[in-house]
Amino acid sequence: MPALLALLTALTLAAPAADWVPHARAGLSFHAPPAAEVTEHDVGPDVKVVAVTLAEEVLLLTVYGGAKPPPAARALATHLEELERRLGKDGPFETKKVRLKALGGLRDGHRVSHRRARQEHLSWVLAHREGRKGPTVVASWSVPAVDADAAFAPKLLTALKL
C-alpha cells in the first residue's frame, strides 16, 4: 500500500502532456488528453458539472457558484456521503483520508477502494474553495485499480486553474 501512495504522489506532481487539449468549462481552465470526452452540464441553480471521460476513467468537476457556495468541507462531506451510499449498494468498500496536490495546492480528500463488475476500483473525492467569495470545486474520479498508475485525473487536477 505505501508503494501505491508513493506512486500517486509522483503522479500528482507530473504536468499534463504537451499534446493535451486546452478546455475552458464552468469557469475552470484545464488541459485534457486528446481522446478524452469533455462535457458540461447544468444540474441546478449555480451548479455545473464538467465530466471528463477516457476509457474506464471518469473525472467529475462540480462547480458551485452564486452568492453563497457551500464551504469546501461541507461539499466534500456531501459528495463523499453520496459516493459511499451508492457504493454501499454494490458491496463493501474502504474509505481513507488522503492529501493530494490538486486545485492549486495540497488538498484534503478521501480515497475509496471498492469493487465494480468484479474488478477492484479506486475513487477519490476532494474539494476546494478559492477564498471566501470564490466558487467551491469538488473533484471526484474513479479508475480501475490496475490502471491507477496511468490515471489522467491527478495530472489534470494539478494544472487546473479556477
C-alpha positions as a Python dict, from the first residue, in 0.01 Angstrom:
ca = {
    (1, 'M'): (0, 0, 0),
    (2, 'P'): (283, 252, 68),
    (3, 'A'): (410, 191, -285),
    (4, 'L'): (71, 290, -426),
    (5, 'L'): (71, 610, -220),
    (6, 'A'): (420, 697, -340),
    (7, 'L'): (314, 632, -698),
    (8, 'L'): (7, 853, -662),
    (9, 'T'): (216, 1130, -509),
    (10, 'A'): (459, 1112, -800),
    (11, 'L'): (171, 1122, -1048),
    (12, 'T'): (19, 1431, -889),
    (13, 'L'): (347, 1617, -936),
    (14, 'A'): (362, 1542, -1308),
    (15, 'A'): (248, 1810, -1553),
    (16, 'P'): (-1, 1735, -1829),
    (17, 'A'): (146, 1600, -2151),
    (18, 'A'): (232, 1850, -2423),
    (19, 'D'): (-31, 1709, -2661),
    (20, 'W'): (-319, 1760, -2416),
    (21, 'V'): (-600, 1985, -2542),
    (22, 'P'): (-695, 2307, -2354),
    (23, 'H'): (-1053, 2344, -2227),
    (24, 'A'): (-1244, 2624, -2053),
    (25, 'R'): (-1565, 2498, -1893),
    (26, 'A'): (-1777, 2618, -1598),
    (27, 'G'): (-1519, 2884, -1509),
    (28, 'L'): (-1234, 2629, -1499),
    (29, 'S'): (-930, 2615, -1729),
    (30, 'F'): (-753, 2283, -1780),
    (31, 'H'): (-588, 2054, -2032),
    (32, 'A'): (-724, 1706, -2103),
    (33, 'P'): (-596, 1411, -2308),
    (34, 'P'): (-688, 1447, -2677),
    (35, 'A'): (-903, 1131, -2676),
    (36, 'A'): (-1099, 1236, -2366),
    (37, 'E'): (-1462, 1334, -2393),
    (38, 'V'): (-1529, 1663, -2210),
    (39, 'T'): (-1889, 1770, -2141),
    (40, 'E'): (-2052, 2038, -1926),
    (41, 'H'): (-2391, 2003, -1757),
    (42, 'D'): (-2612, 2248, -1564),
    (43, 'V'): (-2751, 2049, -1271),
    (44, 'G'): (-2914, 2324, -1068),
    (45, 'P'): (-2908, 2691, -991),
    (46, 'D'): (-2543, 2799, -982),
    (47, 'V'): (-2419, 2437, -1007),
    (48, 'K'): (-2233, 2299, -1309),
    (49, 'V'): (-2064, 1964, -1360),
    (50, 'V'): (-1780, 1907, -1603),
    (51, 'A'): (-1730, 1540, -1694),
    (52, 'V'): (-1400, 1422, -1841),
    (53, 'T'): (-1411, 1060, -1958),
    (54, 'L'): (-1136, 846, -2107),
    (55, 'A'): (-1177, 468, -2133),
    (56, 'E'): (-1287, 349, -1785),
    (57, 'E'): (-1167, 660, -1601),
    (58, 'V'): (-1422, 929, -1518),
    (59, 'L'): (-1346, 1267, -1361),
    (60, 'L'): (-1633, 1487, -1240),
    (61, 'L'): (-1567, 1850, -1152),
    (62, 'T'): (-1865, 2001, -970),
    (63, 'V'): (-1855, 2380, -953),
    (64, 'Y'): (-2079, 2558, -701),
    (65, 'G'): (-2106, 2928, -780),
    (66, 'G'): (-2351, 3201, -694),
    (67, 'A'): (-2366, 3431, -394),
    (68, 'K'): (-2321, 3161, -129),
    (69, 'P'): (-2147, 2845, -250),
    (70, 'P'): (-2105, 2579, 20),
    (71, 'P'): (-1779, 2565, 219),
    (72, 'A'): (-1534, 2309, 82),
    (73, 'A'): (-1558, 2086, 392),
    (74, 'R'): (-1937, 2059, 366),
    (75, 'A'): (-1926, 1998, -11),
    (76, 'L'): (-1662, 1728, 39),
    (77, 'A'): (-1867, 1558, 312),
    (78, 'T'): (-2182, 1566, 97),
    (79, 'H'): (-2011, 1419, -210),
    (80, 'L'): (-1831, 1153, -7),
    (81, 'E'): (-2155, 1054, 167),
    (82, 'E'): (-2332, 1019, -169),
    (83, 'L'): (-2047, 811, -314),
    (84, 'E'): (-2045, 581, -10),
    (85, 'R'): (-2424, 547, -22),
    (86, 'R'): (-2411, 437, -387),
    (87, 'L'): (-2115, 205, -335),
    (88, 'G'): (-2279, 51, -27),
    (89, 'K'): (-2549, -94, -252),
    (90, 'D'): (-2286, -285, -452),
    (91, 'G'): (-2090, -431, -162),
    (92, 'P'): (-1814, -349, 84),
    (93, 'F'): (-1579, -54, 42),
    (94, 'E'): (-1298, 110, 239),
    (95, 'T'): (-1251, 486, 283),
    (96, 'K'): (-922, 653, 380),
    (97, 'K'): (-824, 1016, 420),
    (98, 'V'): (-557, 1137, 177),
    (99, 'R'): (-377, 1458, 84),
    (100, 'L'): (-325, 1525, -284),
    (101, 'K'): (-167, 1807, -479),
    (102, 'A'): (-460, 1946, -676),
    (103, 'L'): (-665, 2259, -736),
    (104, 'G'): (-371, 2489, -672),
    (105, 'G'): (-227, 2331, -355),
    (106, 'L'): (-221, 2034, -121),
    (107, 'R'): (-583, 1932, -58),
    (108, 'D'): (-752, 1701, 191),
    (109, 'G'): (-968, 1434, 37),
    (110, 'H'): (-1071, 1071, 57),
    (111, 'R'): (-979, 757, -136),
    (112, 'V'): (-1239, 482, -157),
    (113, 'S'): (-1148, 124, -253),
    (114, 'H'): (-1438, -78, -390),
    (115, 'R'): (-1533, -347, -639),
    (116, 'R'): (-1733, -286, -955),
    (117, 'A'): (-1814, -561, -1202),
    (118, 'R'): (-1577, -799, -1017),
    (119, 'Q'): (-1286, -558, -1062),
    (120, 'E'): (-1113, -352, -793),
    (121, 'H'): (-1165, 23, -840),
    (122, 'L'): (-1027, 329, -665),
    (123, 'S'): (-1223, 652, -632),
    (124, 'W'): (-1112, 986, -493),
    (125, 'V'): (-1306, 1290, -374),
    (126, 'L'): (-1157, 1628, -279),
    (127, 'A'): (-1285, 1985, -258),
    (128, 'H'): (-1154, 2341, -252),
    (129, 'R'): (-1298, 2688, -230),
    (130, 'E'): (-1092, 2978, -355),
    (131, 'G'): (-1113, 3247, -86),
    (132, 'R'): (-1434, 3346, 91),
    (133, 'K'): (-1618, 3459, -222),
    (134, 'G'): (-1490, 3218, -485),
    (135, 'P'): (-1662, 2909, -620),
    (136, 'T'): (-1638, 2572, -448),
    (137, 'V'): (-1499, 2296, -669),
    (138, 'V'): (-1541, 1927, -588),
    (139, 'A'): (-1331, 1682, -789),
    (140, 'S'): (-1423, 1315, -787),
    (141, 'W'): (-1282, 1044, -1008),
    (142, 'S'): (-1276, 670, -1040),
    (143, 'V'): (-1042, 433, -1216),
    (144, 'P'): (-981, 57, -1217),
    (145, 'A'): (-709, -17, -960),
    (146, 'V'): (-489, -185, -1221),
    (147, 'D'): (-488, 142, -1420),
    (148, 'A'): (-431, 376, -1123),
    (149, 'D'): (-70, 443, -1223),
    (150, 'A'): (-183, 569, -1566),
    (151, 'A'): (-471, 786, -1441),
    (152, 'F'): (-506, 1125, -1609),
    (153, 'A'): (-711, 1292, -1332),
    (154, 'P'): (-424, 1368, -1091),
    (155, 'K'): (-225, 1533, -1371),
    (156, 'L'): (-526, 1733, -1490),
    (157, 'L'): (-608, 1850, -1135),
    (158, 'T'): (-251, 1961, -1068),
    (159, 'A'): (-266, 2211, -1353),
    (160, 'L'): (-636, 2309, -1322),
    (161, 'K'): (-700, 2681, -1279),
    (162, 'L'): (-1007, 2837, -1121),
}
